[in-house]
Amino acid sequence: MQQEEPNNTTEEPADDSSSKQDKVVILFKAVGSTPLLKKTKAKINTNSPFREVIGFIRKQLKMKNDQSLFLYCNQAFCPNPDELVGDLYKTFGSDKMLVISYCNTAAWG
């Protein structure tokens, strides 16, 4: 009998294999002079609030909380930190992933 892995809300690096249904692949795109991430894809739980994506980017970029960071969905709007990642994916996802652009100055919206 196989044991199921515990369902957690931590970020995991994405790979090209098919993801579990309860995870969303997020593709991160830098805008302007914002530094590039070492890993441009991550798998995030569908029931995670968008603030976890914000925290993930801040951690990867080694940014302090007082430094400006703007995240955009579909290069159009900044999602609410309380919005669920799964809901954003259902509405704005394409090609089996959700594209999030990030920058340190306001770019769109």
C-alpha positions as a Markdown table, in Angstrom:
| # | Residue | x | y | z |
|---|---|---|---|---|
| 1 | Met | 0.0 | 0.0 | 0.0 |
| 2 | Gln | 1.4 | 3.4 | -1.0 |
| 3 | Gln | 1.5 | 6.3 | 1.4 |
| 4 | Glu | 0.3 | 9.6 | 0.1 |
| 5 | Glu | 2.6 | 12.6 | 0.5 |
| 6 | Pro | 1.3 | 15.3 | 2.8 |
| 7 | Asn | -0.4 | 18.2 | 1.0 |
| 8 | Asn | 1.6 | 21.3 | 1.8 |
| 9 | Thr | 1.6 | 24.9 | 0.5 |
| 10 | Thr | 5.3 | 25.3 | -0.1 |
| 11 | Glu | 6.7 | 26.2 | -3.5 |
| 12 | Glu | 8.5 | 23.6 | -5.5 |
| 13 | Pro | 10.8 | 24.0 | -8.5 |
| 14 | Ala | 8.9 | 23.1 | -11.7 |
| 15 | Asp | 10.0 | 20.5 | -14.2 |
| 16 | Asp | 8.6 | 19.6 | -17.6 |
| 17 | Ser | 6.7 | 16.5 | -16.4 |
| 18 | Ser | 3.0 | 16.7 | -15.8 |
| 19 | Ser | 2.1 | 18.4 | -12.6 |
| 20 | Lys | -0.3 | 17.2 | -10.0 |
| 21 | Gln | -3.8 | 18.6 | -10.3 |
| 22 | Asp | -3.6 | 20.5 | -7.1 |
| 23 | Lys | -0.6 | 22.6 | -8.3 |
| 24 | Val | -0.3 | 25.4 | -10.8 |
| 25 | Val | 2.9 | 26.0 | -12.9 |
| 26 | Ile | 3.8 | 29.6 | -12.8 |
| 27 | Leu | 6.2 | 31.1 | -15.3 |
| 28 | Phe | 8.0 | 34.2 | -14.0 |
| 29 | Lys | 9.1 | 36.9 | -16.5 |
| 30 | Ala | 11.3 | 39.8 | -15.4 |
| 31 | Val | 10.4 | 43.3 | -16.8 |
| 32 | Gly | 12.9 | 46.1 | -17.5 |
| 33 | Ser | 16.0 | 46.0 | -15.4 |
| 34 | Thr | 14.7 | 43.7 | -12.7 |
| 35 | Pro | 17.1 | 40.8 | -12.1 |
| 36 | Leu | 16.3 | 37.4 | -13.7 |
| 37 | Leu | 15.4 | 34.5 | -11.4 |
| 38 | Lys | 17.6 | 31.4 | -11.5 |
| 39 | Lys | 14.5 | 29.3 | -11.8 |
| 40 | Thr | 11.8 | 30.8 | -14.0 |
| 41 | Lys | 9.1 | 28.2 | -13.2 |
| 42 | Ala | 7.6 | 27.1 | -9.9 |
| 43 | Lys | 4.7 | 24.9 | -8.8 |
| 44 | Ile | 2.4 | 26.5 | -6.4 |
| 45 | Asn | -0.6 | 24.9 | -4.6 |
| 46 | Thr | -4.0 | 26.0 | -6.1 |
| 47 | Asn | -5.3 | 26.8 | -2.7 |
| 48 | Ser | -2.4 | 29.1 | -1.8 |
| 49 | Pro | -3.1 | 32.9 | -1.7 |
| 50 | Phe | -1.1 | 35.0 | -4.2 |
| 51 | Arg | 0.8 | 36.6 | -1.3 |
| 52 | Glu | 2.8 | 33.3 | -1.2 |
| 53 | Val | 3.9 | 34.0 | -4.8 |
| 54 | Ile | 4.9 | 37.5 | -3.8 |
| 55 | Gly | 7.0 | 36.0 | -0.9 |
| 56 | Phe | 8.6 | 33.4 | -3.2 |
| 57 | Ile | 9.7 | 36.1 | -5.6 |
| 58 | Arg | 11.0 | 38.4 | -2.8 |
| 59 | Lys | 13.0 | 35.4 | -1.4 |
| 60 | Gln | 14.4 | 34.5 | -4.7 |
| 61 | Leu | 15.5 | 38.1 | -5.5 |
| 62 | Lys | 16.7 | 38.5 | -1.9 |
| 63 | Met | 14.6 | 41.6 | -1.5 |
| 64 | Lys | 13.7 | 43.4 | 1.7 |
| 65 | Asn | 10.1 | 44.1 | 2.6 |
| 66 | Asp | 10.6 | 47.8 | 2.2 |
| 67 | Gln | 11.8 | 47.4 | -1.4 |
| 68 | Ser | 9.2 | 47.9 | -4.2 |
| 69 | Leu | 8.0 | 44.8 | -6.1 |
| 70 | Phe | 5.2 | 44.7 | -8.6 |
| 71 | Leu | 3.7 | 41.5 | -9.9 |
| 72 | Tyr | 1.4 | 41.4 | -12.9 |
| 73 | Cys | -0.9 | 38.7 | -14.3 |
| 74 | Asn | -1.0 | 38.7 | -18.1 |
| 75 | Gln | 1.0 | 42.0 | -18.1 |
| 76 | Ala | -2.2 | 43.8 | -17.2 |
| 77 | Phe | -3.1 | 43.9 | -13.5 |
| 78 | Cys | -1.7 | 43.2 | -10.0 |
| 79 | Pro | -3.6 | 40.4 | -8.4 |
| 80 | Asn | -4.9 | 40.9 | -4.8 |
| 81 | Pro | -2.6 | 39.2 | -2.3 |
| 82 | Asp | -5.6 | 37.2 | -1.0 |
| 83 | Glu | -6.6 | 35.9 | -4.4 |
| 84 | Leu | -6.2 | 32.1 | -4.7 |
| 85 | Val | -3.6 | 30.9 | -7.2 |
| 86 | Gly | -6.0 | 28.3 | -8.6 |
| 87 | Asp | -8.6 | 31.0 | -9.3 |
| 88 | Leu | -6.1 | 33.1 | -11.2 |
| 89 | Tyr | -5.1 | 30.1 | -13.2 |
| 90 | Lys | -8.7 | 29.2 | -14.1 |
| 91 | Thr | -9.4 | 32.7 | -15.3 |
| 92 | Phe | -6.0 | 33.8 | -16.8 |
| 93 | Gly | -3.9 | 30.6 | -17.3 |
| 94 | Ser | -2.9 | 29.5 | -20.8 |
| 95 | Asp | -0.6 | 26.8 | -22.2 |
| 96 | Lys | -0.9 | 24.9 | -18.9 |
| 97 | Met | 0.7 | 27.7 | -16.8 |
| 98 | Leu | 0.0 | 31.1 | -15.3 |
| 99 | Val | 2.4 | 33.8 | -16.5 |
| 100 | Ile | 3.4 | 36.4 | -13.8 |
| 101 | Ser | 5.6 | 39.3 | -14.8 |
| 102 | Tyr | 7.6 | 41.0 | -12.0 |
| 103 | Cys | 9.5 | 44.3 | -11.7 |
| 104 | Asn | 10.8 | 46.8 | -9.2 |
| 105 | Thr | 8.9 | 49.8 | -10.8 |
| 106 | Ala | 5.3 | 50.1 | -11.8 |
| 107 | Ala | 5.0 | 48.9 | -15.4 |
| 108 | Trp | 1.3 | 48.2 | -16.3 |
| 109 | Gly | -2.1 | 48.8 | -14.8 |
